[in-house]
Amino acid sequence: MSEAIEILVVEDNADDLDMTIRALRKAHIANHVQVARDGVEALDFLFCTGAHADRRIEDAPRVVLLDLKLPRVDGFEVLQRVKGDARTRHIPVVVLTSSTEQRDVVETYGLGVNSYIVKPVDFEQFGRAVGELGMYWLLYNRPPT
């Protein structure tokens, strides 16, 4: 792979995915984005299995934007697997969800999420939030080397 994937967006809702990609483009940070439409695709990408068996696990994304309500494998399990594996636990995971349930917030932080953000309903707010997320995790945050 010639250029590293910087952001893995895990989202099954086509409208939310479109808004996320548009917001990243508007912030000029959509060049190296990989999309997974369910938890199985996300895990295959992150752990270099299935369709992504040719990747190296060391080529991890700089941040994962993770929805919780996903088909096949939900976001909680994806988060648990990522944070439970020494090879991937350093990857920042930001839950980007419509769930305002306090139990979801508590559970994801218990599993090691780096940030929990409720998707704004308004596109302009949503775009600003996603753009700021991308800027923070890609430009300001210093990952371990």
C-alpha positions in Angstrom: 0.0 0.0 0.0 1.6 3.3 -1.1 -0.2 5.6 1.3 -1.2 4.9 4.8 -4.9 5.0 5.8 -5.3 7.7 8.4 -8.9 7.4 9.3 -11.1 4.2 9.4 -14.8 5.2 9.4 -17.0 2.4 10.6 -20.6 3.4 9.7 -23.5 1.4 8.2 -25.9 4.3 7.6 -25.4 5.6 4.1 -26.5 9.2 5.0 -24.3 9.4 8.0 -21.4 8.0 6.1 -21.9 10.5 3.3 -22.1 13.4 5.8 -18.9 12.1 7.5 -16.9 11.9 4.2 -18.2 15.3 3.1 -17.2 16.8 6.4 -13.7 15.3 6.2 -13.3 16.6 2.6 -14.4 20.0 3.7 -11.7 20.0 6.4 -9.2 18.7 3.7 -8.5 15.5 5.6 -10.4 12.9 3.4 -7.5 11.7 1.3 -6.7 8.6 3.2 -10.0 7.3 4.5 -11.1 3.6 4.6 -14.7 2.8 5.1 -16.1 -0.3 6.8 -19.9 -0.7 6.7 -20.1 -3.2 9.6 -18.1 -4.6 12.5 -16.8 -7.6 10.5 -15.3 -5.4 7.8 -13.8 -3.1 10.5 -12.2 -6.1 12.3 -10.9 -7.5 9.0 -9.3 -4.2 8.2 -7.8 -3.6 11.6 -6.5 -7.2 12.1 -5.5 -7.8 8.5 -7.8 -10.7 7.8 -10.3 -11.6 5.1 -10.3 -9.1 2.3 -7.5 -7.2 4.0 -5.1 -10.1 4.6 -2.5 -8.3 2.4 -2.2 -5.4 4.9 0.3 -5.2 7.7 -1.1 -4.7 11.2 1.6 -2.1 11.8 0.0 0.1 9.2 -2.9 0.9 11.5 -5.1 4.0 11.0 -4.3 7.1 13.0 -7.9 7.1 14.3 -11.1 5.0 14.1 -14.5 6.7 13.9 -16.8 4.0 15.2 -20.6 3.8 15.2 -22.1 1.6 17.9 -25.1 0.2 16.1 -23.6 -1.9 13.4 -24.7 -5.1 11.6 -23.0 -8.5 12.1 -20.7 -7.3 14.9 -21.6 -4.2 16.9 -19.4 -1.3 17.8 -19.0 -2.5 21.4 -17.4 -5.7 20.3 -15.2 -4.0 17.7 -14.0 -1.6 20.5 -13.4 -4.5 22.9 -11.4 -6.4 20.4 -9.3 -3.4 19.4 -8.5 -2.3 22.9 -8.0 -5.8 24.1 -5.2 -6.6 21.7 -1.7 -5.3 22.4 -1.1 -4.8 18.6 -4.1 -2.4 18.3 -4.9 -1.0 21.7 -2.8 2.2 20.9 -5.2 3.1 18.0 -7.4 6.0 19.1 -11.1 5.1 18.8 -13.7 7.8 18.7 -17.3 6.6 19.1 -19.4 8.7 16.8 -23.0 7.6 17.4 -26.6 8.8 17.7 -26.9 7.1 21.1 -27.3 9.4 24.1 -27.8 6.4 26.5 -25.6 6.9 29.6 -25.0 3.1 29.8 -23.4 3.2 26.3 -21.1 6.1 27.3 -20.1 4.2 30.5 -19.6 0.9 28.7 -17.5 2.3 25.9 -15.3 4.2 28.3 -14.9 1.0 30.3 -13.8 -0.7 27.2 -11.2 2.0 26.5 -12.7 4.4 24.0 -10.8 7.6 23.6 -13.8 9.8 23.0 -17.6 9.6 22.8 -19.4 12.0 20.6 -23.1 12.1 19.9 -23.8 12.9 16.2 -25.4 16.3 15.9 -28.6 16.2 13.8 -27.8 19.4 12.0 -25.4 18.9 9.1 -23.4 22.1 9.7 -22.8 21.1 13.4 -22.0 17.6 12.3 -19.5 18.8 9.7 -17.8 21.1 12.2 -17.6 18.2 14.8 -16.1 15.7 12.3 -13.7 18.3 10.9 -12.5 19.2 14.4 -12.1 15.5 15.3 -10.0 14.9 12.2 -7.8 17.9 12.8 -7.2 16.9 16.4 -6.4 13.3 15.9 -4.4 13.7 12.7 -2.6 17.0 13.4 -2.4 17.7 17.1 -2.5 14.3 18.8 0.9 12.6 19.2 0.6 8.8 19.0 3.2 6.5 20.5 6.0 5.6 18.1 
